[in-house]
Amino acid sequence: MVSLPPEIWLEVIGHLPDKCLLAVRLTSPLLRQVANPRVFSHFHMNASAPGKHRPKRLAFWSEEIAHHVRSAEIIFSSSNSATFIDKVFSTVTRFAKLRSLAYEFDDRPVELFHLRAHTFANLRELRIRGGILLSPAEPTSQKIAVESFSWTKGSMWSTLTHRHAFLSMLEPSVLRSLEILDVRKSSVEHLLDVNPVADFNAVHTLSLQFHTTFPRIHGYLARFPAVRDLRVHRFPYEQGNTPVSSTPLCRHLQRYEGSSALLPTVFAGAGAALAHLAPTFPTPAELLRTLREVPPPLSVTSLAISVLLHHVVEGATFVAVLALFPCLHYFKLTIKPKRWYDDYEDDEDGYWHTRAVEPGIVAARLVDMVEGLATLEHVSIEWEAPAQGVPDLDALRLRLLQAAPGLQAVDLTAR
């Protein structure tokens, strides 16, 4: 059997679970050669692991192994010295065919070029979690050419913001997806305000989470004129958060997820390509008021919203919301558990008692939402754990199918 061509063995090994591959590669030199690309395709090192699991030194991999690595994930901790971290950066460059690289840091300054990501010819994705990213101390013409870049928040207590314009180090003609999630006050604003930062005309997916005001969002998004998929979650800390509805936001937008207060500007800029909305909102009444002031375009065929359980029970607000989407094909509703203060109400004597949630009422409200929606084809309803107010799902599915004549699929899930 060992005499079979490597292509046949490659097909066979492709059906084996990962845990079997180490045993397979010990069988013969041929099978070791065939199994190596899968065995060593991903490199993971946790330098923050406690005790004996924490690496004490670095062993340089042979070229036979290193050239199989396609993705690497490395986690550092505050106990790792700067010298150790720099040696890791240097060692990872041996993975010459790397396509995806991820680092996780504690709250320490990190110069982006020290990661040596610009040395990988095939790198497509760079993900960084934590750390305080810095641009070079000295001007440089070097760029990091990746299609996807993600930086997830570091410590919210950090005060270090200087040399924070690391976007200038990314090659704008290559970047397709950008994600910056940060809760530190003003940190991302500082990043986007620093000039010069080139416009990223090739970015189609943009996800931002930061403190800002709505008027300033327009200025930031102007750097990304070709965005198709936009997710904006902000933390307002100043006055002046009312957007100007006549100012277009993104002219090529297809999907939007974010504050309902931005919907007027989203609708003003978006054309016939806008198909999916996932708005976040303080209350259903505020969402309805926004949509009545500036109705959504007819191109929207998919809607996803998350609500608290008591909002479902309260009444017909969502019926009015869904009526504003006459071409809706897909509707996803995520029902979140009640907050602790939603569980109580005052009785006549001034005492608080638990407010019961009747599953039958929940079912009736859900049926009311979809009733009469002629274009609706698919409904997905999910109760997040701990599931509350969950009616009989089989009976609810039948009632939903009867309420919307065009409905073809109903997904009901209670975690």
HUPE-V141088 format. One record per residue. N is the residue number from 1. OMEGA is omega in degrees with one decimal (NA if undefined). BURIAL is 1 if it has 9 or more other ideal C-beta (glycine too) atoms within 8 Angstrom, else 0. D_CENTER is the distance of its C-alpha to the mean C-alpha in Angstrom with 1 decimal. Layout:
BEGIN
((N	OMEGA	BURIAL	D_CENTER) (N	OMEGA	BURIAL	D_CENTER))
END
This chain:
BEGIN
((1	-179.7	0	46.4) (2	-178.4	0	45.3) (3	177.1	0	47.1) (4	179.4	0	44.6) (5	179.2	0	42.7) (6	-179.6	0	39.4) (7	178.3	0	37.6) (8	179.2	0	38.7) (9	178.1	1	37.7) (10	177.1	1	34.3) (11	179.3	0	33.9) (12	-177.4	0	35.2) (13	178.5	1	32.9) (14	179.6	0	29.9) (15	-177.7	0	30.7) (16	174.1	1	31.0) (17	-176.5	0	28.6) (18	-175.6	0	27.5) (19	-179.6	0	29.8) (20	-170.7	0	32.8) (21	179.6	1	32.2) (22	178.1	0	33.8) (23	-178.9	0	36.9) (24	-175.4	1	37.0) (25	176.3	1	37.0) (26	-175.1	0	40.0) (27	-177.7	0	42.1) (28	177.1	0	43.2) (29	-179.9	0	42.5) (30	-178.4	1	41.4) (31	174.8	1	38.9) (32	179.2	1	37.6) (33	-178.9	0	37.1) (34	-175.2	1	35.4) (35	-174.8	1	33.1) (36	-178.8	1	32.1) (37	178.2	0	29.3) (38	-177.5	1	27.4) (39	-173.2	1	28.5) (40	-178.9	1	27.4) (41	-178.8	1	24.4) (42	178.2	1	22.0) (43	179.2	1	23.1) (44	176.6	0	21.9) (45	177.5	1	23.6) (46	-179.7	0	23.2) (47	177.2	1	25.6) (48	-178.5	1	24.9) (49	-176.2	0	26.5) (50	169.0	0	29.6) (51	-172.7	0	33.2) (52	-178.7	0	34.2) (53	179.8	0	30.8) (54	-178.8	1	30.1) (55	179.7	0	31.1) (56	-179.4	0	34.3) (57	179.9	0	34.6) (58	175.1	0	33.1) (59	-178.2	0	34.7) (60	-178.6	0	34.4) (61	175.3	0	33.5) (62	178.7	0	35.9) (63	179.9	0	35.1) (64	-178.4	0	35.5) (65	-171.4	1	32.4) (66	-174.8	1	30.3) (67	175.7	1	30.2) (68	-173.7	1	28.5) (69	178.5	1	25.3) (70	178.2	1	22.3) (71	-178.9	1	19.5) (72	178.2	1	19.9) (73	-174.1	1	18.2) (74	-176.7	1	20.2) (75	177.9	1	20.1) (76	176.4	1	22.6) (77	-179.1	0	24.1) (78	-179.9	0	26.4) (79	179.4	0	29.4) (80	-179.7	1	28.8) (81	177.5	0	31.1) (82	178.5	0	30.2) (83	178.7	0	32.7) (84	-178.7	1	31.0) (85	179.7	1	27.5) (86	176.8	1	29.1) (87	176.1	1	30.9) (88	177.9	1	27.7) (89	-178.6	1	26.3) (90	-178.5	0	29.6) (91	-177.2	1	29.7) (92	179.1	1	26.3) (93	176.3	1	27.8) (94	176.9	1	30.0) (95	-169.1	1	27.1) (96	-176.8	1	28.1) (97	-178.2	1	26.1) (98	178.3	1	22.8) (99	-178.9	1	19.8) (100	-177.6	1	16.9) (101	-179.0	1	17.2) (102	176.2	1	15.4) (103	172.4	1	17.1) (104	-176.2	1	16.8) (105	165.0	1	19.3) (106	-176.2	0	21.1) (107	179.2	1	21.7) (108	177.3	0	23.8) (109	179.7	0	24.2) (110	173.8	1	23.1) (111	-171.4	1	24.3) (112	-179.6	1	21.9) (113	178.5	1	24.9) (114	176.5	0	26.0) (115	-179.5	1	23.2) (116	179.6	1	25.3) (117	-178.6	1	22.3) (118	-178.7	1	24.5) (119	-177.3	0	27.0) (120	-177.4	1	25.1) (121	-174.2	0	26.1) (122	-176.0	0	23.7) (123	-179.8	1	20.5) (124	-174.0	0	17.5) (125	175.5	1	14.5) (126	-179.0	1	14.6) (127	-179.3	1	12.2) (128	177.8	1	13.6) (129	-178.2	1	13.1) (130	-178.8	1	15.8) (131	175.6	1	18.9) (132	-172.4	1	20.2) (133	-178.2	1	19.9) (134	170.6	1	23.1) (135	-176.6	1	24.4) (136	177.4	1	27.8) (137	178.5	0	30.8) (138	178.6	0	32.8) (139	179.8	0	31.9) (140	178.3	0	31.0) (141	-179.3	0	30.5) (142	179.0	0	28.3) (143	173.7	0	24.8) (144	-175.0	1	21.9) (145	176.8	0	21.3) (146	178.6	1	17.9) (147	-177.1	0	15.9) (148	177.7	1	12.4) (149	-179.3	1	12.1) (150	172.3	1	9.6) (151	179.3	1	11.1) (152	-168.5	1	10.0) (153	168.1	1	12.7) (154	-179.4	1	16.2) (155	179.4	0	18.9) (156	-177.9	0	19.1) (157	-177.8	0	22.9) (158	177.8	1	23.2) (159	-177.6	0	25.5) (160	-179.7	0	25.3) (161	-175.9	0	24.1) (162	-177.5	0	26.7) (163	-172.1	0	26.0) (164	-174.4	1	22.3) (165	-176.0	1	22.0) (166	176.2	1	20.4) (167	179.9	0	19.0) (168	-179.4	1	22.6) (169	179.8	1	22.5) (170	179.4	1	20.0) (171	-173.2	1	21.8) (172	-177.9	1	20.9) (173	-176.7	0	22.5) (174	-172.8	1	20.3) (175	178.4	1	16.8) (176	-176.0	1	14.7) (177	-178.8	1	11.1) (178	178.9	1	10.4) (179	177.0	1	7.8) (180	-178.5	1	9.8) (181	-174.0	1	9.1) (182	178.5	1	12.7) (183	-178.8	1	14.9) (184	-172.8	1	18.1) (185	174.6	0	20.3) (186	-172.7	0	20.8) (187	-179.3	1	19.4) (188	174.9	1	16.9) (189	178.2	1	19.7) (190	-179.7	1	22.1) (191	-174.7	1	19.9) (192	-179.4	1	19.8) (193	-176.4	0	23.4) (194	178.8	1	25.0) (195	-2.5	0	27.0) (196	170.7	0	27.4) (197	-174.3	1	23.8) (198	172.6	0	24.0) (199	-179.2	0	22.3) (200	-173.7	1	19.5) (201	-178.0	0	20.9) (202	-177.9	1	19.1) (203	178.3	1	15.4) (204	-180.0	1	14.1) (205	-176.9	1	10.3) (206	178.6	1	9.7) (207	-177.8	1	7.1) (208	173.3	1	9.4) (209	-176.3	1	10.3) (210	174.8	1	13.9) (211	175.7	1	17.4) (212	172.8	1	19.2) (213	-177.8	1	21.4) (214	179.6	1	20.8) (215	-178.0	1	23.6) (216	179.3	1	22.1) (217	-179.5	1	18.8) (218	-179.7	1	21.0) (219	179.6	0	22.3) (220	-175.6	1	19.0) (221	177.1	1	17.7) (222	177.8	0	21.1) (223	-176.0	1	20.2) (224	-171.4	1	17.8) (225	-174.8	1	20.2) (226	-175.0	1	18.9) (227	174.9	1	15.3) (228	-176.0	1	14.8) (229	-173.7	1	11.2) (230	173.5	1	10.5) (231	-178.5	1	8.2) (232	174.6	1	10.5) (233	-173.9	1	10.9) (234	177.1	1	14.2) (235	-176.0	1	16.8) (236	176.0	1	20.2) (237	177.0	0	23.1) (238	173.8	0	25.6) (239	178.4	0	27.6) (240	-176.7	0	27.3) (241	-178.2	1	24.0) (242	-179.1	0	25.4) (243	177.2	1	24.1) (244	-171.5	0	26.8) (245	-177.6	1	26.4) (246	-179.4	0	28.5) (247	-179.5	1	26.2) (248	-177.9	0	24.0) (249	179.7	1	20.4) (250	-171.9	1	19.2) (251	-177.1	0	21.9) (252	-171.9	1	20.0) (253	175.8	1	17.1) (254	-178.8	1	16.3) (255	177.0	1	13.2) (256	174.3	1	12.4) (257	-178.9	1	10.3) (258	-173.7	1	11.8) (259	177.2	1	15.2) (260	178.4	1	18.1) (261	177.8	1	20.3) (262	-176.2	1	18.8) (263	178.5	1	19.7) (264	179.9	1	23.2) (265	175.6	1	22.1) (266	-179.3	1	19.5) (267	-178.7	1	22.4) (268	-176.5	1	24.8) (269	-173.5	1	23.1) (270	175.9	1	21.7) (271	-176.1	0	24.1) (272	-178.3	0	24.6) (273	-177.1	1	21.4) (274	-173.9	1	19.2) (275	-173.5	1	18.7) (276	176.1	1	15.6) (277	172.6	1	15.0) (278	-175.4	1	12.9) (279	170.1	1	14.7) (280	-172.5	1	14.7) (281	178.9	1	18.3) (282	179.8	0	20.8) (283	175.4	0	23.1) (284	-179.5	1	23.7) (285	178.6	0	26.8) (286	176.3	1	24.9) (287	-179.9	1	22.7) (288	179.9	1	25.9) (289	179.1	0	27.7) (290	-177.5	1	25.1) (291	176.9	1	25.2) (292	178.6	0	28.9) (293	178.7	0	29.3) (294	-177.0	1	27.3) (295	178.8	0	27.0) (296	178.2	1	24.1) (297	-178.7	1	25.1) (298	-178.7	0	26.5) (299	-178.0	1	23.9) (300	-179.5	1	21.3) (301	-176.7	1	21.5) (302	-177.4	1	18.3) (303	177.7	1	17.4) (304	179.6	1	15.0) (305	175.6	1	15.8) (306	-176.8	0	15.8) (307	171.3	1	19.2) (308	-174.6	1	21.4) (309	-176.1	1	24.3) (310	175.0	1	27.0) (311	176.7	1	25.5) (312	-175.0	1	26.1) (313	-168.1	1	29.6) (314	-178.7	0	30.6) (315	-167.0	0	31.5) (316	-178.0	0	31.1) (317	-178.0	1	28.6) (318	174.1	1	26.0) (319	178.6	1	28.8) (320	178.6	1	29.4) (321	-177.4	1	25.7) (322	178.7	1	25.5) (323	179.4	0	28.9) (324	178.8	1	27.4) (325	-172.4	1	25.5) (326	-178.9	0	28.5) (327	-174.1	1	26.8) (328	176.6	1	24.1) (329	-175.1	1	23.6) (330	179.1	1	20.6) (331	176.7	1	19.9) (332	179.7	1	17.4) (333	175.0	1	18.3) (334	-177.6	1	16.8) (335	-177.9	1	19.6) (336	178.8	0	19.0) (337	176.6	1	22.0) (338	172.1	1	24.5) (339	-173.4	0	24.4) (340	-177.9	0	27.5) (341	173.1	0	29.4) (342	-175.0	1	28.8) (343	-172.3	0	31.0) (344	173.7	0	34.2) (345	-179.1	0	36.6) (346	171.8	0	40.1) (347	-174.7	0	43.1) (348	-178.6	0	46.5) (349	178.2	0	47.6) (350	179.3	0	44.6) (351	177.1	0	43.2) (352	174.9	0	39.5) (353	-176.8	0	38.9) (354	177.0	0	36.0) (355	-177.4	0	35.0) (356	176.5	0	34.8) (357	-176.9	1	32.3) (358	-179.8	0	34.1) (359	179.5	1	32.1) (360	178.3	0	34.6) (361	177.7	1	33.6) (362	180.0	1	29.9) (363	-179.5	1	30.8) (364	179.7	0	33.0) (365	-179.8	1	30.4) (366	177.2	1	27.9) (367	178.5	1	30.7) (368	-177.9	1	31.6) (369	-172.4	1	28.1) (370	-176.0	1	28.4) (371	176.9	1	32.1) (372	177.8	0	33.4) (373	-169.2	1	30.2) (374	-175.4	0	32.0) (375	-175.1	1	29.1) (376	-178.3	1	26.7) (377	-173.0	1	26.2) (378	177.2	1	23.4) (379	176.3	1	22.5) (380	179.9	1	20.0) (381	-177.4	1	20.5) (382	173.4	1	19.0) (383	178.4	1	20.5) (384	179.5	1	18.4) (385	-7.2	0	20.6) (386	-175.8	0	23.2) (387	179.9	1	24.0) (388	177.4	1	26.6) (389	-176.6	1	28.7) (390	177.8	1	28.0) (391	174.1	1	30.8) (392	-171.2	0	32.2) (393	179.3	1	29.4) (394	179.0	0	31.9) (395	179.5	1	34.0) (396	179.7	1	31.0) (397	179.8	1	29.9) (398	-179.7	0	33.5) (399	178.6	1	33.7) (400	179.1	1	30.6) (401	178.7	1	31.9) (402	-176.0	0	35.2) (403	-179.5	1	33.8) (404	-172.1	1	31.9) (405	-178.8	0	34.2) (406	-175.6	1	31.8) (407	-179.0	1	29.2) (408	-178.1	0	28.8) (409	176.2	0	26.1) (410	177.3	1	25.2) (411	179.5	1	22.6) (412	-176.6	1	23.3) (413	174.5	0	21.7) (414	-176.5	0	22.7) (415	NA	0	21.1))
END
